[in-house]
Structure formats: structure tokens, C-alpha cells
């Protein structure tokens, strides 16, 4: 759905985006992460056709964005990090304006406005003046504007910036529901916790370059030399000593009736550990791998640290 082919943007004194190449399949929520100045906004602006690349190309739904911009825009919904609104319009009037701008069939617009307003949870604000909306409500309205023409691809630049925790949670739920209706979403953020448990894939950018891109689980497994495992039990057995005596186990830490340890063996070998504990008189209550967070993964890759 989204293809960035050796995308590059040069300015007189800096290379803002350095030969970025990414393919995002249909139905993905792809998180573009990195610090301010990493090139995220420049990448998204080139992806939606607002900025011409120095070299490379962008294809959305197999359409070259810069060679066939009008055709491509039918498939793109874009929300910038800071967007302007017409504060003297009502919410429904604002959406009506953009529906017409996208050349939707006039007969379809009223029903589509009602549908989108319901979808983003603005029913009680339908007839409210935009100037009276909170930041979170304006952000919902911005997303409603981006999806009014039913695009197949959403490009969202820092959409949670400035929102309170509840509004951020609501935004995540909204974008997940849009993905469920068939949208493919590219979302940027420098606040890594916003993307935790939400994105299906990530791209990590540093100084204009793509450090790593792919499924979170695939990147995690490729970068880790060991798994982190948590085990819980009942009783008073010396689990730290028992675990420490098992092959491939290291760095055991115990907190009450739970322990966390590193395991460097294969999955098949890890599967035998609960049985080994049980055989040594430890009644196991829980046993699970502790997945790395997006933040941990980013810090590891951005500092070239391999665990």
C-alpha cells in the first residue's frame, strides 16, 4: 500500500532524508519513530506529495504520488503535526467543506459526514463552533477530515502531540478501529510509549536514515541473543539456585515468589524449563517471555547496542 523507494531529500546544508526504503503492506499500522530532527516529518510530507524528493519515489496504492498527484490524493488521508482550522465554522460545516474539496458526490456527503462524526466520537459536537473545541476534540476533527473521503492510506504526523493521557488512549482506539475497516496507517511519533502495543510494525529513523524497519517481534528476535523470562511459583523453594543451575540460564533475579532470568538457548530448550522446575519440587504458577518495549528496542538500535 505504501512504498518509499530510495527516498532522499537534500537541502543546501543537510540531508534530511537519506535514501529511505520502506514497503508497508495493506492493513498495517506502521510507526515511524525517532527523535526530533530525525527526518520523520520530511518523509511523511514527501509520502503525501506536499514535498518533492531530491531523488527516489513514493507509491501509494501502486500510484506514483509525484507523477499522478490528483489520482494519488484520492487514496490518501493526511494529518500534519500542526494543522489549521476554520474556527468560525461548525464541525459538520468543516467536514462538508473538505468533502466537497475532495470532489465527493454531493448526494453522498450528508450521510458520510454523519458516519464520520460517529466514527470519531464527535456526535455531541456536531453543531458546535470549532473555536470552542478542546485540543483533543480538534484532533478528532482533524482525523475526521482526513478520512472523510474514505482513503485507503492514512499518513499521520505526530497526531497525539499535546494530548492528555485519556485523549491519547482514545486516539489509539480510534486508529485501531480505522485499521479494522481496512485503512493502512503510517504514524510518526517521538513519544515511544504512544506506539506501544498499537503498531504492527515500526521504522526507526536517526539523522535521516532508516536504522531498522519491520515487524516488532521480528526485529526484537533478530537483535536479541537471549530471551527474558518471568516465572511465578508457590512455596519456599530456592528457585534462584535451581534456575542458576540450569543450562542457558543467567542473570536470575528474584522478587518474592517471582523470578526473571535470561535464557540463551532455543525455544525447544526453553519449553523444558517449567518441567525442570516442577521436577525439583517447584509448583509453577506462571511462565512467560517478557517482550521488549518499543522504547527498549529503540534505545538498543539507536545506540548500536546488541543484547
Buried (B, 14 or more C-beta within 10 A) or exposed (E): BBBBBEBBBBEEEEBBBBBBEBEBEEEBBBBBBBEEBBBBBBBBBBBBBBBEBEEBBBBBBEBBBBEEBEEBBBBBBBBBBEBEBEEEBBBBBBBBBBBEEBEBEEEEBEEBBBBBBEBBBBEEBBEBBBEEBEEBBBBBBBBBBBBBBBBBBBBBBBBBBBBEEEBBEBBBEBBEEBBEEEBBBBBBBBEBBBBBEBBBBBBBBBBBBBBBBBBBEEBBEEBBEBBBBBBBBEEEBEBEEBBBEBEBBEEBEBEEBBBBBBBBBEEEEBEEBBEBBEEBEBEBEEBEEEBBBBBBBBEBBBEEEEE
